[in-house]
Amino acid sequence: PQCKNDIPFCLVTGRHMVPGDFSLCPSCNTTALHSEMLQLAEAGQSCYMCKKVVKKDALKKLSYEEVKAILLQSRTSKDEEKEGKKK
């Protein structure tokens, strides 16, 4: 048996994301734990992916519904990509 779901990871820590602490980089939309992005912003550091400075006021902790929508969109995109390769 194999799980076909991909679990997003945090761009700051590399750990798997959890719905209660889910955020996106305001510049590149890469997934990150909100608490970790907040620490980057408070330290005046840049996103590890896009290298843009993370601004605290631009960070948003996503709701469960927003997280669900992102995960469904990601899953749908990957399914469509696999279908395209089969043709």
C-alpha positions as CSV (number, residue, x, y, z in Angstrom):
1,P,0.0,0.0,0.0
2,Q,1.1,3.5,-0.8
3,C,-0.3,6.9,0.1
4,K,-0.7,9.1,-3.0
5,N,-1.1,12.3,-1.0
6,D,1.8,14.7,-0.9
7,I,2.2,16.5,2.4
8,P,3.6,20.0,2.0
9,F,6.7,21.0,3.9
10,C,7.9,24.1,5.6
11,L,10.4,26.2,3.7
12,V,12.1,27.3,6.9
13,T,12.4,24.0,8.8
14,G,11.8,21.2,6.3
15,R,9.2,19.8,8.6
16,H,5.7,18.7,7.4
17,M,3.0,21.4,7.6
18,V,0.2,21.3,10.1
19,P,-3.2,23.0,9.5
20,G,-3.1,25.0,12.7
21,D,0.2,26.7,11.9
22,F,0.0,27.1,8.1
23,S,1.2,30.1,6.2
24,L,2.6,31.1,2.8
25,C,5.5,33.3,1.9
26,P,3.9,36.6,0.9
27,S,6.2,36.9,-2.1
28,C,6.5,33.4,-3.6
29,N,3.6,31.6,-1.9
30,T,5.8,28.7,-0.8
31,T,4.3,26.9,2.3
32,A,5.8,27.6,5.7
33,L,4.9,27.2,9.3
34,H,3.4,30.5,10.3
35,S,5.3,30.5,13.6
36,E,8.6,30.0,11.7
37,M,7.9,32.7,9.1
38,L,7.0,35.1,12.0
39,Q,10.4,34.5,13.5
40,L,12.1,35.2,10.2
41,A,10.1,38.4,9.8
42,E,11.0,39.5,13.4
43,A,14.7,38.9,12.7
44,G,14.5,40.8,9.4
45,Q,15.5,37.8,7.4
46,S,14.6,36.8,3.9
47,C,12.6,33.9,2.6
48,Y,14.9,30.9,1.9
49,M,13.2,30.3,-1.5
50,C,12.7,33.7,-3.1
51,K,15.3,35.7,-1.0
52,K,12.9,38.6,-0.4
53,V,12.7,40.1,3.1
54,V,9.7,38.7,5.0
55,K,7.5,41.5,6.4
56,K,5.5,40.7,9.5
57,D,2.5,42.7,8.5
58,A,2.3,40.7,5.2
59,L,2.1,37.3,6.9
60,K,-1.2,35.6,7.3
61,K,-2.0,32.5,9.3
62,L,-4.3,30.5,7.0
63,S,-7.7,29.1,8.1
64,Y,-8.5,25.4,7.9
65,E,-10.7,26.1,4.9
66,E,-7.8,28.0,3.1
67,V,-5.4,25.1,3.9
68,K,-7.9,22.6,2.6
69,A,-8.3,24.5,-0.7
70,I,-4.5,24.7,-1.2
71,L,-4.1,21.0,-0.6
72,L,-7.0,20.1,-2.9
73,Q,-5.6,22.4,-5.6
74,S,-2.1,20.8,-5.3
75,R,-3.6,17.3,-5.5
76,T,-5.7,18.2,-8.6
77,S,-2.7,19.8,-10.3
78,K,-0.6,16.7,-9.7
79,D,-3.4,14.4,-10.9
80,E,-3.8,16.4,-14.1
81,E,0.0,16.4,-14.7
82,K,0.0,12.5,-14.3
83,E,-2.9,12.2,-16.8
84,G,-1.0,14.4,-19.3
85,K,2.0,12.1,-19.1
86,K,-0.1,9.0,-19.8
87,K,-1.3,10.4,-23.1
